[in-house]
Amino acid sequence: MRNHILALLIAVATIVPGVASTTNDGSELWLRSLSSINETKGNVTFDRKKLSPTLQEASKVLNSPSLCGYTIKVSLKGDKSLGRDGYEIRTSGKELTLSATTDLGVLYGAFALLRIADSGEQIPNQVVEVPAYTLRILNHWDNLDGTVERGYAGHSLWKWEQIADSISPRYMEYARANASIGINGTVLNNVNASPRILSADYLDKVKRIADTFRPFGVRVYLSVNFASPMALDSLPTADPLDPQVQKWWKKKADEIYRLIPDFGGFLVKANSEGQPGPMDFGRTHADGANMLARALKPHGGIVMWRSFVYSPIDADRAKQAYMEFQPLDGKFEPNVIIQIKNGPVDFQPREPYSPLFGAMPSTPEMVEFQITQEYLGHSNHLAYLAPMWKEFFEYVPSTSLKAAAGVTNIGDNANWTGHPLAQANWYAFGRLAWNPELTSEQIASEWLARTLIDPHNTPAEVRDSLSAMLISSRETVVDYMMPLGLHHIFAFGHHYGPEPWCDVPGARPDWLPKYYHRADSIGLGFDRSPSGSNAVEQYPEPLRSQLADMNSCPEELLLWFHHVPWTHKLKSGRTLWDELCIAYQRGCNRTIEYQKIWENAKPYISPEIFADVQQRLMTQTRDAQWWKDACILYFQEFSRLPLPSEVAPPIHTLDEMRKVSLGITNYESPTPALLNINR
């Protein structure tokens, strides 16, 4: 029996390697049609003779095979309402006119034409698009040593030790891919920033990257360590009100902009998880952000100041960012944007939206999504995240935000994202940052047609089943991990598997699962109603009252806001315990269905990608069983209730589950995880 468990859980815990291929390894992303360009170039004309590097890139796109049947005229005399990035497309038969006011608008319009053509759709008579946000940015959590925090697709793209001598061709491919979906900025380094990124040696390397990105309209930003003046130049303090500190940052900003005139600005994680910040010197977040903002202002730069803080100012971690930042509304410089995670805790498979959104009406706000799947099975599990982000926009109007950021899932793997289907999340983030009104279904259909299948030669039922698999995948992960509002019951540290019983001596309580699930003989869940932590008070009416009542709270968030009795009846007529068990079973069942859907699509998928994804779907099914058995058996110790008839009995014992120890000592590394079963 022990050998069986060992074999099973090694398969569960091992990060599946990509399948190498010289024919289709996913490296072309959604730009396969650019692999061969029409060299005649007779079908595209511009209203200017000399083309900038950006217009040269647009010309390449417009001369792609997908558009070779059209005669295309490009005009840089578009309507001023299009702004810097917008474009207009007019079609008359096989004649197209693409208009914009800037070279970058032309490039975005060219990629829009390519997207429509690649998707197998007819180009409409008129298309007019202006992006929802002026800033659509990726956040890399890449370290200077080449590791990637919470990255599951290999090492960092940025080969800092090589940049002084050569620039990788992948940097241009990366910038082109981002431009093709409207992303116009990238933070190169981890928010847990090393001060060395601001040294003269590294800034020269950053300049070379910025020069490569510039034709594609992708601006470079840097995460900065607030104590950099102390680390780099031995100043005795980093107090933002100290004149010498202010002078240091002004001088550093001047240095950066001499090298990179279009440098975007700084991203800052301060006074969070051990990172230095203004509160170390008795100052506020506004004091720190404003000092940096004034240094950047003459150059047009911005400060993105993260609100991810959870100092123990309240017993409920979910309340702490609101409590720390909301009183500072209106106290920030105009070029400061508060960057807020979509939920109030930490990128869980499902969270309510952070109540800080909308609570600072006098301060620009931006949302931070996580594209990499830190809490959704890393690069082993299929989890298409557009439905999660659309769920956020149901509560937070897109018009209330200044910008959108996404913590990227990109590494140096050949297919960029580890799991080939995880490319869909990079793609979806860019499309939603451009237009939050797009549906998850539209984006999935586009990505499938441009990446996995030929829309002209794949049966409709196969296309539809693949799309349905993507659309349902995030909800499936929620079902087999943490249904009904459960959250943060992962194994300690690496956040890969289940460990609701976890207890690490000396650890902060809010780093441990028991803090969140609060299982006891009465019930399950964190009471955030007025009788508990009263976190609901931070939400506006009428949502506040809806969340505060156990009977009106949306059931998908029930255990987030309430400690619910095991025998409490839900809308289905089932008890909480039965509903919980059935959700775990439903998640397991769906992962098996995904394997069948993928097998049926085999004739229409490249052999390399098919084999890679097939392995990962098998791992996901085993992991789902692991989650189901671990959680149901553990919570059953408190409920003392039998499994409902619809739920298959566990195939492991709780003692076996407790002995599983994933030896992931460096989650930034692509090295497969090791498994130990402690006797």
Order of alpha helices (4+ residues) and beta strands (2+ residues): alpha-beta-alpha-beta-beta-beta-alpha-beta-beta-alpha-alpha-beta-alpha-beta-alpha-alpha-beta-alpha-beta-alpha-beta-beta-alpha-beta-alpha-alpha-alpha-alpha-beta-alpha-alpha-beta-alpha-alpha-alpha-beta-beta
